C-alpha cells in the first residue's frame, strides 16, 4: 500500500485534530499564527 506525502499529512492532521491538539504542527510551522 503506497501513500503519498499529501495523504499522509492530511491523515496526520486529522489524527492531531481528533486528539484535540489544535492546529497540526506541520501547518503551524509553515505559517506561524498567534
PDB file of N, CA, C, O and CB in Angstrom:
ATOM      1  N   UNK A   1       0.843  -1.197   0.000  1.00  0.00           N
ATOM      2  CA  UNK A   1       0.000   0.000   0.000  1.00  0.00           C
ATOM      3  C   UNK A   1       0.882   1.253   0.000  1.00  0.00           C
ATOM      4  O   UNK A   1       1.670   1.482   0.917  1.00  0.00           O
ATOM      5  CB  UNK A   1      -0.956   0.003   1.231  1.00  0.00           C
ATOM      6  N   UNK A   2       0.724   2.047  -1.049  1.00  0.00           N
ATOM      7  CA  UNK A   2       1.566   3.241  -1.172  1.00  0.00           C
ATOM      8  C   UNK A   2       0.763   4.486  -0.799  1.00  0.00           C
ATOM      9  O   UNK A   2      -0.362   4.682  -1.257  1.00  0.00           O
ATOM     10  CB  UNK A   2       2.131   3.371  -2.614  1.00  0.00           C
ATOM     11  N   UNK A   3       1.365   5.310   0.034  1.00  0.00           N
ATOM     12  CA  UNK A   3       0.676   6.543   0.467  1.00  0.00           C
ATOM     13  C   UNK A   3       1.509   7.751   0.056  1.00  0.00           C
ATOM     14  O   UNK A   3       2.725   7.780   0.241  1.00  0.00           O
ATOM     15  CB  UNK A   3       0.435   6.547   2.019  1.00  0.00           C
ATOM     16  N   UNK A   4       0.830   8.743  -0.506  1.00  0.00           N
ATOM     17  CA  UNK A   4       1.542   9.961  -0.902  1.00  0.00           C
ATOM     18  C   UNK A   4       1.778  10.844   0.309  1.00  0.00           C
ATOM     19  O   UNK A   4       1.119  10.703   1.339  1.00  0.00           O
ATOM     20  CB  UNK A   4       0.756  10.732  -1.982  1.00  0.00           C
ATOM     21  N   UNK A   5       2.720  11.749   0.168  1.00  0.00           N
ATOM     22  CA  UNK A   5       3.032  12.651   1.291  1.00  0.00           C
ATOM     23  C   UNK A   5       1.799  13.483   1.630  1.00  0.00           C
ATOM     24  O   UNK A   5       1.526  13.770   2.796  1.00  0.00           O
ATOM     25  CB  UNK A   5       4.242  13.582   0.947  1.00  0.00           C
ATOM     26  N   UNK A   6       1.068  13.861   0.598  1.00  0.00           N
ATOM     27  CA  UNK A   6      -0.119  14.690   0.816  1.00  0.00           C
ATOM     28  C   UNK A   6      -1.142  13.937   1.669  1.00  0.00           C
ATOM     29  O   UNK A   6      -1.710  14.483   2.614  1.00  0.00           O
ATOM     30  CB  UNK A   6      -0.747  15.108  -0.537  1.00  0.00           C
ATOM     31  N   UNK A   7      -1.361  12.667   1.309  1.00  0.00           N
ATOM     32  CA  UNK A   7      -2.317  11.853   2.065  1.00  0.00           C
ATOM     33  C   UNK A   7      -1.841  11.664   3.496  1.00  0.00           C
ATOM     34  O   UNK A   7      -2.626  11.756   4.440  1.00  0.00           O
ATOM     35  CB  UNK A   7      -2.522  10.485   1.391  1.00  0.00           C
ATOM     36  N   UNK A   8      -0.556  11.402   3.647  1.00  0.00           N
ATOM     37  CA  UNK A   8      -0.008  11.174   4.988  1.00  0.00           C
ATOM     38  C   UNK A   8      -0.178  12.427   5.846  1.00  0.00           C
ATOM     39  O   UNK A   8      -0.531  12.334   7.021  1.00  0.00           O
ATOM     40  CB  UNK A   8       1.489  10.775   4.908  1.00  0.00           C
ATOM     41  N   UNK A   9       0.071  13.591   5.261  1.00  0.00           N
ATOM     42  CA  UNK A   9      -0.065  14.848   6.024  1.00  0.00           C
ATOM     43  C   UNK A   9      -1.515  15.073   6.411  1.00  0.00           C
ATOM     44  O   UNK A   9      -1.817  15.456   7.541  1.00  0.00           O
ATOM     45  CB  UNK A   9       0.458  16.055   5.204  1.00  0.00           C
ATOM     46  N   UNK A  10      -2.408  14.832   5.462  1.00  0.00           N
ATOM     47  CA  UNK A  10      -3.835  15.032   5.741  1.00  0.00           C
ATOM     48  C   UNK A  10      -4.280  14.098   6.861  1.00  0.00           C
ATOM     49  O   UNK A  10      -5.017  14.499   7.761  1.00  0.00           O
ATOM     50  CB  UNK A  10      -4.687  14.792   4.466  1.00  0.00           C
ATOM     51  N   UNK A  11      -3.825  12.853   6.795  1.00  0.00           N
ATOM     52  CA  UNK A  11      -4.211  11.871   7.816  1.00  0.00           C
ATOM     53  C   UNK A  11      -3.644  12.279   9.176  1.00  0.00           C
ATOM     54  O   UNK A  11      -4.323  12.178  10.197  1.00  0.00           O
ATOM     55  CB  UNK A  11      -3.716  10.450   7.429  1.00  0.00           C
ATOM     56  N   UNK A  12      -2.409  12.734   9.175  1.00  0.00           N
ATOM     57  CA  UNK A  12      -1.764  13.149  10.424  1.00  0.00           C
ATOM     58  C   UNK A  12      -2.522  14.332  11.027  1.00  0.00           C
ATOM     59  O   UNK A  12      -2.766  14.375  12.233  1.00  0.00           O
ATOM     60  CB  UNK A  12      -0.272  13.523  10.178  1.00  0.00           C
ATOM     61  N   UNK A  13      -2.887  15.277  10.183  1.00  0.00           N
ATOM     62  CA  UNK A  13      -3.630  16.447  10.658  1.00  0.00           C
ATOM     63  C   UNK A  13      -4.954  16.009  11.271  1.00  0.00           C
ATOM     64  O   UNK A  13      -5.374  16.539  12.300  1.00  0.00           O
ATOM     65  CB  UNK A  13      -3.874  17.449   9.505  1.00  0.00           C
ATOM     66  N   UNK A  14      -5.610  15.039  10.636  1.00  0.00           N
ATOM     67  CA  UNK A  14      -6.889  14.548  11.153  1.00  0.00           C
ATOM     68  C   UNK A  14      -6.700  13.934  12.530  1.00  0.00           C
ATOM     69  O   UNK A  14      -7.485  14.180  13.446  1.00  0.00           O
ATOM     70  CB  UNK A  14      -7.507  13.519  10.191  1.00  0.00           C
ATOM     71  N   UNK A  15      -5.645  13.128  12.667  1.00  0.00           N
ATOM     72  CA  UNK A  15      -5.388  12.466  13.955  1.00  0.00           C
ATOM     73  C   UNK A  15      -5.130  13.498  15.045  1.00  0.00           C
ATOM     74  O   UNK A  15      -5.661  13.386  16.150  1.00  0.00           O
ATOM     75  CB  UNK A  15      -4.187  11.501  13.844  1.00  0.00           C
ATOM     76  N   UNK A  16      -4.321  14.497  14.736  1.00  0.00           N
ATOM     77  CA  UNK A  16      -3.992  15.524  15.733  1.00  0.00           C
ATOM     78  C   UNK A  16      -5.249  16.290  16.132  1.00  0.00           C
ATOM     79  O   UNK A  16      -5.460  16.581  17.310  1.00  0.00           O
ATOM     80  CB  UNK A  16      -2.919  16.500  15.184  1.00  0.00           C
ATOM     81  N   UNK A  17      -6.086  16.615  15.139  1.00  0.00           N
ATOM     82  CA  UNK A  17      -7.318  17.347  15.434  1.00  0.00           C
ATOM     83  C   UNK A  17      -8.230  16.497  16.310  1.00  0.00           C
ATOM     84  O   UNK A  17      -8.819  16.991  17.272  1.00  0.00           O
ATOM     85  CB  UNK A  17      -8.044  17.751  14.130  1.00  0.00           C
ATOM     86  N   UNK A  18      -8.343  15.207  15.966  1.00  0.00           N
ATOM     87  CA  UNK A  18      -9.204  14.299  16.725  1.00  0.00           C
ATOM     88  C   UNK A  18      -8.706  14.178  18.162  1.00  0.00           C
ATOM     89  O   UNK A  18      -9.495  14.010  19.092  1.00  0.00           O
ATOM     90  CB  UNK A  18      -9.257  12.908  16.055  1.00  0.00           C
ATOM     91  N   UNK A  19      -7.390  14.265  18.330  1.00  0.00           N
ATOM     92  CA  UNK A  19      -6.804  14.126  19.663  1.00  0.00           C
ATOM     93  C   UNK A  19      -6.964  15.424  20.459  1.00  0.00           C
ATOM     94  O   UNK A  19      -6.666  15.466  21.652  1.00  0.00           O
ATOM     95  CB  UNK A  19      -5.311  13.741  19.559  1.00  0.00           C
ATOM     96  N   UNK A  20      -7.437  16.484  19.790  1.00  0.00           N
ATOM     97  CA  UNK A  20      -7.637  17.743  20.496  1.00  0.00           C
ATOM     98  C   UNK A  20      -6.344  18.522  20.616  1.00  0.00           C
ATOM     99  O   UNK A  20      -6.165  19.295  21.558  1.00  0.00           O
ATOM    100  CB  UNK A  20      -8.216  17.490  21.871  1.00  0.00           C
ATOM    101  N   UNK A  21      -5.434  18.324  19.661  1.00  0.00           N
ATOM    102  CA  UNK A  21      -4.140  19.009  19.731  1.00  0.00           C
ATOM    103  C   UNK A  21      -4.187  20.376  19.084  1.00  0.00           C
ATOM    104  O   UNK A  21      -3.174  21.072  19.028  1.00  0.00           O
ATOM    105  CB  UNK A  21      -3.066  18.172  19.071  1.00  0.00           C
ATOM    106  N   UNK A  22      -5.367  20.774  18.590  1.00  0.00           N
ATOM    107  CA  UNK A  22      -5.464  22.078  17.944  1.00  0.00           C
ATOM    108  C   UNK A  22      -4.912  22.033  16.536  1.00  0.00           C
ATOM    109  O   UNK A  22      -5.138  21.058  15.821  1.00  0.00           O
ATOM    110  CB  UNK A  22      -4.731  23.130  18.756  1.00  0.00           C
ATOM    111  N   UNK A  23      -4.193  23.067  16.119  1.00  0.00           N
ATOM    112  CA  UNK A  23      -3.647  23.123  14.765  1.00  0.00           C
ATOM    113  C   UNK A  23      -2.528  22.106  14.605  1.00  0.00           C
ATOM    114  O   UNK A  23      -1.691  21.951  15.493  1.00  0.00           O
ATOM    115  CB  UNK A  23      -3.133  24.537  14.443  1.00  0.00           C
ATOM    116  N   UNK A  24      -2.515  21.416  13.473  1.00  0.00           N
ATOM    117  CA  UNK A  24      -1.434  20.461  13.194  1.00  0.00           C
ATOM    118  C   UNK A  24      -0.083  21.159  13.195  1.00  0.00           C
ATOM    119  O   UNK A  24       0.034  22.302  12.751  1.00  0.00           O
ATOM    120  CB  UNK A  24      -1.664  19.762  11.844  1.00  0.00           C
ATOM    121  N   UNK A  25       0.933  20.471  13.692  1.00  0.00           N
ATOM    122  CA  UNK A  25       2.268  21.073  13.796  1.00  0.00           C
ATOM    123  C   UNK A  25       2.782  21.479  12.425  1.00  0.00           C
ATOM    124  O   UNK A  25       3.429  22.517  12.282  1.00  0.00           O
ATOM    125  CB  UNK A  25       3.253  20.096  14.461  1.00  0.00           C
ATOM    126  N   UNK A  26       2.496  20.662  11.417  1.00  0.00           N
ATOM    127  CA  UNK A  26       3.002  20.947  10.071  1.00  0.00           C
ATOM    128  C   UNK A  26       2.492  22.305   9.594  1.00  0.00           C
ATOM    129  O   UNK A  26       3.260  23.121   9.084  1.00  0.00           O
ATOM    130  CB  UNK A  26       2.579  19.834   9.080  1.00  0.00           C
ATOM    131  N   UNK A  27       1.196  22.540   9.763  1.00  0.00           N
ATOM    132  CA  UNK A  27       0.633  23.808   9.304  1.00  0.00           C
ATOM    133  C   UNK A  27       1.171  24.963  10.144  1.00  0.00           C
ATOM    134  O   UNK A  27       1.446  26.044   9.625  1.00  0.00           O
ATOM    135  CB  UNK A  27      -0.907  23.772   9.366  1.00  0.00           C
ATOM    136  N   UNK A  28       1.316  24.725  11.437  1.00  0.00           N
ATOM    137  CA  UNK A  28       1.799  25.794  12.318  1.00  0.00           C
ATOM    138  C   UNK A  28       3.215  26.195  11.932  1.00  0.00           C
ATOM    139  O   UNK A  28       3.581  27.368  12.006  1.00  0.00           O
ATOM    140  CB  UNK A  28       1.754  25.348  13.796  1.00  0.00           C
ATOM    141  N   UNK A  29       4.007  25.211  11.520  1.00  0.00           N
ATOM    142  CA  UNK A  29       5.395  25.514  11.145  1.00  0.00           C
ATOM    143  C   UNK A  29       5.430  26.315   9.851  1.00  0.00           C
ATOM    144  O   UNK A  29       6.267  27.201   9.678  1.00  0.00           O
ATOM    145  CB  UNK A  29       6.217  24.213  10.991  1.00  0.00           C
ATOM    146  N   UNK A  30       4.524  25.998   8.958  1.00  0.00           N
ATOM    147  CA  UNK A  30       4.532  26.664   7.644  1.00  0.00           C
ATOM    148  C   UNK A  30       4.159  28.134   7.787  1.00  0.00           C
ATOM    149  O   UNK A  30       4.882  29.009   7.311  1.00  0.00           O
ATOM    150  CB  UNK A  30       3.558  25.961   6.667  1.00  0.00           C
ATOM    151  N   UNK A  31       3.032  28.407   8.440  1.00  0.00           N
ATOM    152  CA  UNK A  31       2.628  29.802   8.616  1.00  0.00           C
ATOM    153  C   UNK A  31       2.335  30.039  10.082  1.00  0.00           C
ATOM    154  O   UNK A  31       1.252  29.700  10.560  1.00  0.00           O
ATOM    155  CB  UNK A  31       1.389  30.150   7.742  1.00  0.00           C
ATOM    156  N   UNK A  32       3.269  30.607  10.793  1.00  0.00           N
ATOM    157  CA  UNK A  32       3.139  30.849  12.234  1.00  0.00           C
ATOM    158  C   UNK A  32       1.943  31.748  12.533  1.00  0.00           C
ATOM    159  O   UNK A  32       1.759  32.783  11.892  1.00  0.00           O
ATOM    160  CB  UNK A  32       4.425  31.481  12.790  1.00  0.00           C
ATOM    161  N   UNK A  33       1.139  31.347  13.502  1.00  0.00           N
ATOM    162  CA  UNK A  33      -0.033  32.144  13.880  1.00  0.00           C
ATOM    163  C   UNK A  33       0.160  32.733  15.262  1.00  0.00           C
ATOM    164  O   UNK A  33       1.241  32.628  15.840  1.00  0.00           O
ATOM    165  CB  UNK A  33      -1.315  31.293  13.839  1.00  0.00           C
ATOM    166  N   UNK A  34      -0.865  33.341  15.786  1.00  0.00           N
ATOM    167  CA  UNK A  34      -0.791  33.961  17.114  1.00  0.00           C
ATOM    168  C   UNK A  34      -0.551  32.928  18.194  1.00  0.00           C
ATOM    169  O   UNK A  34      -0.462  33.276  19.372  1.00  0.00           O
ATOM    170  CB  UNK A  34      -2.069  34.731  17.415  1.00  0.00           C
TER     171      UNK A  34
END
